[in-house]
Amino acid sequence: MAVTIRDVAKASGVHISTVSRTFSAPHLVNPDTRTRVLATAEELGYRPNRAARALITGRTHNIGLIVADIANPFFPPMIKAAETHARRRDYHVFVADTDEDPVVEYDLVRALAKQVDGILLCSPRMSDDQIEHLRREVPLVVVNRLINGLPAVVMDVGTGARSAVRHLVDLGHRHLVYLSGPRGSWTNREIRKAAGAAARAGGAEFTVLGPHVPVSQAGADAAGAVLATGATAVLAYNDLMAIGLLQSLQDRGVAVPRQISVVGFDDIATSALVRPTLTTVANPTAAAGRAAVDMLLQQGDDGATGQVTLRTDLVIRNSTGPGPYAPAGATTAEVAAYAKE
């Protein structure tokens, strides 16, 4: 026979309402009493009815997490971190994939709105106006997008892009290509803007190719266009595109980094496994997942909004090397040391 709330109340020596508050509003219960009730519930094997609790509290203890492409290795660390962090707060996470489609994204938010306490929108492709409209239906936290008045967790991709370009310029490259990501991506716009400014500041030509779907095949398909520019270095929107480009260049007999250098973005696990290993900008995706959960739950508690900006870091590996304007005979390590002088 299933253990009921009455059984827990009797064994704990408290009223049924106290047991109910312990699970629905624990901050309203005396700490000693709360500890005793939770210990008794655990001992008896009691589990509160989440549906019934939702009717009482108005909270489902469910969170929606919508990503642009669940097959992209950028997202799983964020999803896993968000789920683990939410579970510690007694929340469940429902994950949905939009396949980079803003129409699907909009429909998913509306479908989930009545089933969750809030939604984490990760790299959304919808317009600002659409997102503003949806926030009236359900609390939102946006990851990797800035919209006035909306709580957001962003990764400092602008600083990461500037670091990548300065690295390439210091290596002696004076013509850079940016393999642009998807149209409508805030991250893509920020990388393009920061990288272009850093290239111009370093006296380098800056060519943009794209937009592209952010998958490895897009990088592979762009190899011919990259070579046609005569550029000696490439910054890709993400690691998947960079890896696709690496493989296609190798198939064409182009040596990386001796003939052309390649930099990615994200630092997915595969970037350290390809040959040559990929120089990339590391994005703190797991930290973003945790921060987004915290921001959403805080928003539910006190209506707070704000912005969290997370640091990115350049990870230098073997896909970047000296360019035409490097000191004569210098190796990658020597050029890097020279650039610091």
N, C-alpha and C positions, 0 to 999 in steps of 0.2 A: 504494500500500500504506500502511495506517495506521501512524502512528508509535506505537511501544510504549514502555513504561516502561524496557525494556532499552536502547532506543536513546538515551533521555535519560541514563540512567546511564553508558553507554559514552562519550557525547559530553562529559559533565560530569566524567568521571574519578572517579565515586563509585559506591558499591554501590547496588543496586536498592532496598534498604531505606531508604537515605538519601533517595532520590527520593520514595518512598512517604511518609516522615515529613514531607518538605517540603510535601506537599499535605494530609496528614491531621492533622499536629501540628507546624506550622511553628515554634512557640515552642521545640521541642526540638532544632532544627537550628541549628548555628553560623550567624550572620548572613551571613558572607561566602559560606559554602557554599550557603546558602539562596538568596542573590541569584544565584549562578552557575547553580544548577539551574533556577531560574525563568526566567532569561534564555535558557538553552539550550532549555528546553521551549517558550518563546515562539518562538524562532528555528526550531525544528523543527516547530512547529504541533501540539505534543502537548496533548491534553486528557484529564485523568484520567477514568476511568469512575466516575461518581458512585454507581452501584448497588454496584459492587465495593467502593468506599471505605466505603459505609455498612455493609457486612457486616463490615469490619475495625474501624471506629471506633465503630460503634453509632449514628452520626449520619447523618441523611439530608441535612442542610444545606438542609432545607425548613422553612418557617414557614407556619402557617395564620393567616389574618386574616379574622375573621368580623365582619360589620357588620350593623346592624339593617335598613338600607335603602340599597342601593347607588345608587338613583335620587335620594336626598337629596343635594343639593350640598355638605352638610357633610362627607361622607365622602371624596370623591375626592382632595382635597389630602392627607388623612391617608394614604390608600392609596398615592398616588404617592410621598410622602416615605418611607414605610415600605419600599416596594419598592426605591427608589434606595439608601436607607441599608443595607438588607440585602444588596443586590447587591455593595456595596463590601466586605462581610464574607464574600463568597462564599456567600450564602444566596439561595434563591429563595422567593418569597412566593406562596401559593395563596390567592385571595380567594373568599369565599363570602358569600351574602346570605340573611338569615333572613326577610325581608319582615315584620319586627316580630313574628314568631311564636316564642314561647319553646320550643314543642315542636320546631319545625324547628331552632332553635338548638342544643338539647340533642343532637338526632340528628346534626347536622353535626359537633359536637365529637367525638362518639364515632366517627364515620366517619373523621375526619381524624387521630385520635389515633395510629394506627399508621403513618401516612405522613409525619409531620412531627416535628421536634424540640421543638415547642412551638406554642402558639396565642395570638394576640392577640384578646381578646374586646372588641369596641368597642361601647359602650353596650348591654350585654347586657340582655335582658328576662327571663331566668330568675331563679328564686329564689336566695337566698344558699345554701340547702342543696344545690340542684342543682349550683351552681358548685363548692361545697366537695367534693362527690362526684366531679365530673369532674377536679378537680386531682390526684386519686389515679391517674388514668389518663394524664395528659399535663401537662407544665408549662404554666402559664397566666400571662398578664399581662392585667389588666383595665384597660380605658380608660374613663374617666368612670363609675366605680363604686368604692366603697370597701367592702371585705370584710375583716374582721380576719384577719391572717396571710397575705393574698394580695398579691403585688406589684401595684402600681397606678399608673397615670398619670392624674391628674385635672386638669381645668381649673377654676380658681377661680371657678365660676359664682356662688357666694354673694356674693363681692365685686362681681362684675359686676352682679348683680341689685340690690344695695344702691346702687351707683353710678347705675344707671338710674332707680331710684325717687327717689333724692335729686335727680337732675336734674329729674324731673317735679314734685316738690314745690317745688323752688326756682323753677320756672317758674310756680308759682301753682296747681297742680292739687291738689284735696283729695278727689277720689274716683277711685280707680284700679281698673282691672280687670286680672286676670291670666288670660290664655287658657292654660289648663293643657295640658300635653302628655300623652303616653301613660301609662296606668296601669302601675306597675311600674318606671318610669324613675327612677333615682337622681338624675339631673340635674334632672328635673322637681320632685322633692321638695325639692332644695336651693334651686332658684330660688324656689319657692313660699314656703318657710320664710324665706329671707333677705329677699325682697321684702315679705312681710307684716310682718315685724319692722320694716323700714325705713319702711314706710308708717305704721305705728302710731307710731313714734318721731317722724315728721314731722307727726303730727296729721291724717293722711289716712285716709279710709275705704278698705277693701281688699276687693274682691269677686273670688271665684274662679269661673271658668266652665270646665267640663270634667269629666273628661279628654277629650282629643281625639287623633285620629290626627295625627301631626305633618306634615301636607301642606297645600298652599295651599288646597285646597277646604274643609278644615276651618275655616280662618280666614275664608274667604268665607261659609261657612254660619253662622258665629257672629256676623255683623254685626248681625243683628236683635236677638239676645240682648244684645250689647254696648250697643246704643243704648237698649234697654229699662231698663238699669240706671241711666241718667242720668250715668254716669261721663264724665269729660272727658279721660281718658288711659288707654291700654292698653299693657301689657307682654305680649308673646307669647312662648311657649315657644321658638319659633325664627323665623328670617327667613321661611321658607316660609309659615307661618301668618300672620305680620305682613303679607306681601305680598298674600296672598289677602284679608285683611281690608281693606287699603288699596283694592284694586280694587273690592271690594263696596261699601265706603262711598262711593267716587266714583260708582259706578253708581246709588246711592241719592240722589245730590246732596249728600252730606255732605262739607264741605270739611276737608281735612287739611292743615295742623294748626290752621286757624282755629277749627273747631268741636270737633275731637277730635285729640289727639296719639297717635302710635303708635310703639312701640319694639320692635325685634326682638332676636334673639339669634343669634349665629354670625358675622355679617359675611360672608355668601356674596357672590360676585361680583355677583349680580343686585341686591343691596341698594343698590348705588351707581348702578344703571341705571334703577330705577323712578322714577316721578314722583308725589309728591315723593320725593327720595332718602331712604332709610330710616335713621333713627337706630337704632343697634344696639350690642350688646356683642360685641366681636371675640373669638372663641375661637382659640387658637393650634393649629389642627388639625395642620398639618404638623409642628410641633415635637413634638406628642404622638405622632405616628407614629414619628418618629426615637427619641424617648425610650423608647417601648414596645419597639422592637427591641433597643435597648441593654440594657434591663432583662431581657428574655427571654434574651438570650445570656449576660448576666452570671449569671443564675439557673442556666443550664446549666453554667457554669464552676465556680461555687462555692456554689451553693445559696442565694445571697443573696436576701432579700426586702426590700421597702421601698416607699416612696411618693414619687412626684414630683408636685409641684403646680405648675401653669403659670399664669402671670398672664393675666387677661382685661382688656380695656380698653374703655371706653365711647367709641363713635365718634358724635359729634353731627353730624347732617345736617339735612335740611329737614322731616322728618315730625313734629317736636316744636316746639311754640310756646307762647306765654303762655296760662295758664289763668285761671279766673275770679278768682283771688286774687293775680294778678300786679299790680305797681305800675301805676297807670292809664296807659294809652297806651304801655306799654313794648313794645319789640320783643324777639324771642328773644335777640338779642345783648345788648341792654340788661339783660334779666332775668338772663342768665348772668353779666354783669359785676356786677350788683347782688348776686347770691347769693354772690360771692366777697368782698364787702366785710366 
